[in-house]
Amino acid sequence: MSSQAPSAQKYVLCCAGCGKKLSPATDRCPDCSDALLRTNYATKVFSPTDRRDVFRYLDWLPPEGSLETTVGPVVYRSEALATRLDLSRLYVGFNGYAPEIGARNPTGSFKDFEALPTLLRFREQGKEAIILASAGNTARAFAYAATILGFTACLVVPEAMLHKLWLPRKTSDAVRLVVLERSADYAEAIRLASLLSERFGIPAEGGARNVARRDGMGTVVLEHVRVTGHLPNHYVQAVGSGTGAIAAWEASMRLIASGAYAAALPKLHLVQNAPFTPIHDAWTTGRPIRPDEDVSGQLDRIRAIDADVLANRNPPFTVAGGVRDALRATDGCTYAVTNAEIASAQELFADAEKLPISPEAGAAVAALRQAALAGRIRRDESVLLNVTGNNDALLRRDYELHPVTPWLRIPPGEVSRRGIGRWADRFERQGTQPGWQD
C-alpha cells in the first residue's frame, strides 16, 4: 500500500450551491449548509492507468495513496439480455462478485468502490476512526475495507439488516458493529450514528456528503467510457439514497469538462421498489419527501419490499447538487417496480447473462425493461445498466463467509442523547481506538 499526505494541488472542493472553493478537509460549505460539495481535480484530462482495480482512476479519486485490491468496476457489452430487450447497444456494469467475467468485489456490491477511497482519504487526513450507518451493503464494504487497512470502524445497522453482515474473511477486532434492536429503519440507524459520533467524538463518514464515496461510485461511468470510448445515452440504476446516481452525474460532468466527450449528459433512469418509493413519489408528484410523517406506515412499506437496501426515508433529494438536481440536469426518469417484477427481472438476467443478481439489481433490470417497452430508450441508443451487486450468491461458492458479530445492541427507546449515555463507559474505553478489545 502507498500512503502519502494529501497535496494541496490534487483537488479542491466546490460548493454545488454557491460555487465557493473549500479545503479538502471539510464536508460542508459555511454559507450553504444545504448543499453538497464536489471535487475539482487539478488533472482535467481523463487518463486511466493500466491498473485493473478502482485505483485505475486515482487521478479522479480523493486519496493520494492506493493499495493493491481486487475491487473495481467491470463493464461489458451484453448480447443475450440486449437481444431479449431489443436493445443493440446495452452495456452491463456488473459490480458484484463474478470472477467468470473479472468482477471480484469482495463483498459483492459496488459499495466496495466507496469504502477503500474513503478510509484512505480519512487516514491521509490524520483520522484513524470512523462511524457510519448502513442498510447492510455499505456496512459490509466498510467492514471489509477496515479489516484490510486495520482501520477503526463503528458500523450502525438496523437489526433487520443483520443477516447481510458477513465477510469472506474474519473481521478485524478494529470493527465494531452496533445493532439497533427490533428495527428495519435505516433513517433511525443514521440518527443513532449521528448521536454516537457527537457524544463520543468518532468522526462521521459523511454519507452523501462524502466525496470519496461518490467519486468511488462514479468509476462505473469512467469504466464505461474507458471500454467504449463514449458516454452512454442512458444510465439505469436502483437507488435508495440516490448517491450513486449523483456520482454518475458528477463523473459525466467531469468527463464532458475534459473536452474529449460529447456534451450530452446521460439520462438518469432511477428505480425504487414499490410500495416504498420516496424518490419516485417526490419526482413524479412534486411533493416533498417527509421522512418523519407517517413513520409507522413507511416502516410497513419498507418491510414489504424485497430490495430492502433501497429503504432510505430521508434521501438527499432537495439539497443543492442532490438527486433532484441530477434528474433535472439529465432530463431523468424514475420508476417504481414491484417485488414480482424484480423477481421476474432477476430470472431474466440469470437466464440471459448466466449470472445471479441481487433484488436491487433486479429492480434496475425491471426498470430497463419498462423503459425499453415504453420507448424511453430507443433500440440504437447506448445504455449503461449498473448491476450494483449480487451479494453472496457466488461468494458462498468460493469462500467461507464469516458473520460480523454484534458488539453492542441498543434498544430503539434509547436512541437519544440521554439513552446512549449508559453506553458511555464502553465507548470511551473500547469503542474509538484501533485494536479494541472486549
Secondary structure, 3 states (H helix, E strand, C coil): CECCCCCCCCEEEEECCCCCEECCCCCCCCCCCCECEEEEECCCCCCCCCCCCHHHHHHHCCCCCECCCCCCCCEEECCHHHHHHCCCEEEEEECCEEHHHCEECCCCECCHHHHHHHHHHHHHCCCCEEEEECCCHHHHHHHHHHHHHCCEEEEEEEHHHHHHCEECCCCCCCEEEEEECCCCCHHHHHHHHHHHHHHHCCCECCHHHCHHHHHHHCHHHHHHHHHHCCCCCEEEEECCCCHHHHHHHHHHHHHHHCCCCCCCCCEEEEEEECCCCHHHHHHHHCCCCCCCCCHHHHHHHHHCCCCHHHCCCCCCCCCECCHHHHHHHHCCEEEEECHHHHHHHHHHHHHHHCCCCCHHHHHHHHHHHHHHHHCCCCCCCEEEEEECECCCCCHHHHCCCEECCEEEEECHHHCCHHHHHHHHHHHHHHHCCCCCCC
